[in-house]
Amino acid sequence: MEDYVETRIPKHIRDKLKLSYSIRGNNVTLIEERPAFKSDQWVQLNIAQFRLDQNKWKVYWQDSKNKWHFVDDIEPDEDFEKQLSVVDKDEREMFWG
């Protein structure tokens, strides 16, 4: 994840957009950060969450009430990098909208 968040956003716009992640137990959450309006604070928006369940990574999306939902048309997979790539490509336009 460290390499991904470091290389995904071009350096020349990192003062306007950043990626980060958090790990809690078996969950990894991908987070987009942007400067808040008229403030020096940064606002965080959860992009996707990856959950390790029975040795397979499942992908989740978050609704407007901050509830996470399993993306059932993304097959759980043992390969985390594969799941990250699916979210990165976002062919369903669910994550980067």
CYANA upper distance limits for C-alpha pairs under 8 A (distance plus 0.5 A):
  1 MET  CA      5 VAL  CA      6.63
  1 MET  CA     21 TYR  CA      7.97
  2 GLU  CA      6 GLU  CA      6.63
  3 ASP  CA      7 THR  CA      6.62
  4 TYR  CA      8 ARG  CA      6.27
  5 VAL  CA      9 ILE  CA      7.71
  5 VAL  CA     18 LYS  CA      8.31
  5 VAL  CA     19 LEU  CA      5.72
  5 VAL  CA     20 SER  CA      6.37
  5 VAL  CA     21 TYR  CA      8.30
  6 GLU  CA     19 LEU  CA      8.08
  8 ARG  CA     19 LEU  CA      8.23
  9 ILE  CA     13 ILE  CA      7.69
  9 ILE  CA     14 ARG  CA      7.15
  9 ILE  CA     17 LEU  CA      7.79
  9 ILE  CA     18 LYS  CA      7.10
  9 ILE  CA     19 LEU  CA      7.76
 10 PRO  CA     14 ARG  CA      7.19
 13 ILE  CA     17 LEU  CA      6.66
 14 ARG  CA     18 LYS  CA      6.05
 16 LYS  CA     34 ARG  CA      6.30
 16 LYS  CA     35 PRO  CA      6.77
 17 LEU  CA     32 GLU  CA      7.74
 17 LEU  CA     33 GLU  CA      6.27
 17 LEU  CA     34 ARG  CA      5.47
 17 LEU  CA     35 PRO  CA      7.98
 18 LYS  CA     32 GLU  CA      6.42
 18 LYS  CA     33 GLU  CA      5.51
 18 LYS  CA     34 ARG  CA      7.10
 19 LEU  CA     30 LEU  CA      7.85
 19 LEU  CA     31 ILE  CA      6.17
 19 LEU  CA     32 GLU  CA      5.17
 19 LEU  CA     33 GLU  CA      6.45
 20 SER  CA     30 LEU  CA      6.71
 20 SER  CA     31 ILE  CA      5.60
 20 SER  CA     32 GLU  CA      6.94
 20 SER  CA     33 GLU  CA      7.94
 21 TYR  CA     28 VAL  CA      7.32
 21 TYR  CA     29 THR  CA      5.86
 21 TYR  CA     30 LEU  CA      5.06
 21 TYR  CA     31 ILE  CA      5.83
 22 SER  CA     28 VAL  CA      6.24
 22 SER  CA     29 THR  CA      5.75
 22 SER  CA     30 LEU  CA      7.38
 22 SER  CA     31 ILE  CA      8.23
 23 ILE  CA     27 ASN  CA      6.22
 23 ILE  CA     28 VAL  CA      5.06
 23 ILE  CA     29 THR  CA      6.96
 24 ARG  CA     28 VAL  CA      7.04
 26 ASN  CA     51 ARG  CA      6.27
 26 ASN  CA     52 LEU  CA      5.82
 26 ASN  CA     53 ASP  CA      8.30
 27 ASN  CA     49 GLN  CA      7.23
 27 ASN  CA     50 PHE  CA      6.13
 27 ASN  CA     51 ARG  CA      5.00
 27 ASN  CA     52 LEU  CA      7.00
 28 VAL  CA     49 GLN  CA      6.16
 28 VAL  CA     50 PHE  CA      5.62
 28 VAL  CA     51 ARG  CA      7.00
 29 THR  CA     46 ASN  CA      7.39
 29 THR  CA     47 ILE  CA      7.95
 29 THR  CA     48 ALA  CA      6.39
 29 THR  CA     49 GLN  CA      4.80
 29 THR  CA     50 PHE  CA      6.81
 30 LEU  CA     46 ASN  CA      6.58
 30 LEU  CA     47 ILE  CA      5.95
 30 LEU  CA     48 ALA  CA      5.85
 30 LEU  CA     49 GLN  CA      6.65
 31 ILE  CA     44 GLN  CA      6.86
 31 ILE  CA     45 LEU  CA      6.11
 31 ILE  CA     46 ASN  CA      5.01
 31 ILE  CA     47 ILE  CA      5.90
 31 ILE  CA     48 ALA  CA      7.93
 32 GLU  CA     44 GLN  CA      6.23
 32 GLU  CA     45 LEU  CA      5.66
 32 GLU  CA     46 ASN  CA      6.80
 32 GLU  CA     47 ILE  CA      6.99
 33 GLU  CA     42 TRP  CA      6.62
 33 GLU  CA     43 VAL  CA      5.98
 33 GLU  CA     44 GLN  CA      5.05
 33 GLU  CA     45 LEU  CA      6.79
 34 ARG  CA     42 TRP  CA      5.88
 34 ARG  CA     43 VAL  CA      5.82
 34 ARG  CA     44 GLN  CA      7.22
 35 PRO  CA     39 SER  CA      7.73
 35 PRO  CA     40 ASP  CA      7.16
 35 PRO  CA     41 GLN  CA      6.49
 35 PRO  CA     42 TRP  CA      4.79
 35 PRO  CA     43 VAL  CA      6.44
 36 ALA  CA     40 ASP  CA      7.23
 36 ALA  CA     41 GLN  CA      6.11
 36 ALA  CA     42 TRP  CA      5.75
 36 ALA  CA     43 VAL  CA      6.02
 46 ASN  CA     62 GLN  CA      7.72
 47 ILE  CA     61 TRP  CA      7.56
 47 ILE  CA     62 GLN  CA      7.98
 47 ILE  CA     95 PHE  CA      6.03
 47 ILE  CA     96 TRP  CA      7.56
 48 ALA  CA     59 VAL  CA      7.46
 48 ALA  CA     60 TYR  CA      6.30
 48 ALA  CA     61 TRP  CA      5.68
 48 ALA  CA     62 GLN  CA      7.50
 48 ALA  CA     87 VAL  CA      7.99
 48 ALA  CA     95 PHE  CA      7.09
 49 GLN  CA     59 VAL  CA      6.34
 49 GLN  CA     60 TYR  CA      5.54
 49 GLN  CA     61 TRP  CA      7.01
 49 GLN  CA     68 TRP  CA      8.45
 50 PHE  CA     57 TRP  CA      6.56
 50 PHE  CA     58 LYS  CA      6.02
 50 PHE  CA     59 VAL  CA      5.27
 50 PHE  CA     60 TYR  CA      6.80
 50 PHE  CA     83 GLN  CA      8.45
 51 ARG  CA     56 LYS  CA      8.48
 51 ARG  CA     57 TRP  CA      5.85
 51 ARG  CA     58 LYS  CA      5.66
 51 ARG  CA     59 VAL  CA      7.08
 51 ARG  CA     60 TYR  CA      8.28
 52 LEU  CA     56 LYS  CA      5.93
 52 LEU  CA     57 TRP  CA      4.98
 52 LEU  CA     58 LYS  CA      6.88
 53 ASP  CA     57 TRP  CA      6.76
 53 ASP  CA     58 LYS  CA      7.57
 55 ASN  CA     78 GLU  CA      6.53
 56 LYS  CA     76 PRO  CA      6.02
 56 LYS  CA     77 ASP  CA      5.27
 56 LYS  CA     78 GLU  CA      4.77
 56 LYS  CA     79 ASP  CA      7.92
 57 TRP  CA     76 PRO  CA      5.78
 57 TRP  CA     77 ASP  CA      5.70
 57 TRP  CA     78 GLU  CA      6.31
 57 TRP  CA     79 ASP  CA      7.59
 57 TRP  CA     80 PHE  CA      6.63
 57 TRP  CA     83 GLN  CA      7.63
 58 LYS  CA     70 PHE  CA      7.68
 58 LYS  CA     71 VAL  CA      8.23
 58 LYS  CA     74 ILE  CA      8.15
 58 LYS  CA     75 GLU  CA      7.79
 58 LYS  CA     76 PRO  CA      5.20
 58 LYS  CA     77 ASP  CA      7.46
 58 LYS  CA     83 GLN  CA      8.27
 59 VAL  CA     70 PHE  CA      6.56
 59 VAL  CA     71 VAL  CA      6.26
 59 VAL  CA     74 ILE  CA      7.41
 59 VAL  CA     76 PRO  CA      7.85
 59 VAL  CA     83 GLN  CA      7.64
 60 TYR  CA     68 TRP  CA      6.47
 60 TYR  CA     69 HIS  CA      5.63
 60 TYR  CA     70 PHE  CA      4.86
 60 TYR  CA     71 VAL  CA      5.83
 61 TRP  CA     68 TRP  CA      6.01
 61 TRP  CA     69 HIS  CA      5.84
 61 TRP  CA     70 PHE  CA      7.12
 61 TRP  CA     71 VAL  CA      7.24
 61 TRP  CA     94 MET  CA      8.04
 61 TRP  CA     95 PHE  CA      7.76
 62 GLN  CA     66 ASN  CA      6.08
 62 GLN  CA     67 LYS  CA      5.90
 62 GLN  CA     68 TRP  CA      4.89
 62 GLN  CA     69 HIS  CA      6.70
 63 ASP  CA     67 LYS  CA      5.98
 63 ASP  CA     68 TRP  CA      7.01
 63 ASP  CA     69 HIS  CA      8.10
 77 ASP  CA     82 LYS  CA      8.10
 77 ASP  CA     83 GLN  CA      7.55
 79 ASP  CA     83 GLN  CA      7.24
 80 PHE  CA     84 LEU  CA      6.72
 81 GLU  CA     85 SER  CA      6.60
 82 LYS  CA     86 VAL  CA      6.87
 83 GLN  CA     87 VAL  CA      6.96
 84 LEU  CA     88 ASP  CA      6.56
 85 SER  CA     89 LYS  CA      6.59
 86 VAL  CA     90 ASP  CA      6.55
 86 VAL  CA     91 GLU  CA      8.18
 87 VAL  CA     95 PHE  CA      7.26
 90 ASP  CA     94 MET  CA      7.03
 90 ASP  CA     95 PHE  CA      6.82
 90 ASP  CA     96 TRP  CA      7.43
 93 GLU  CA     97 GLY  CA      5.95
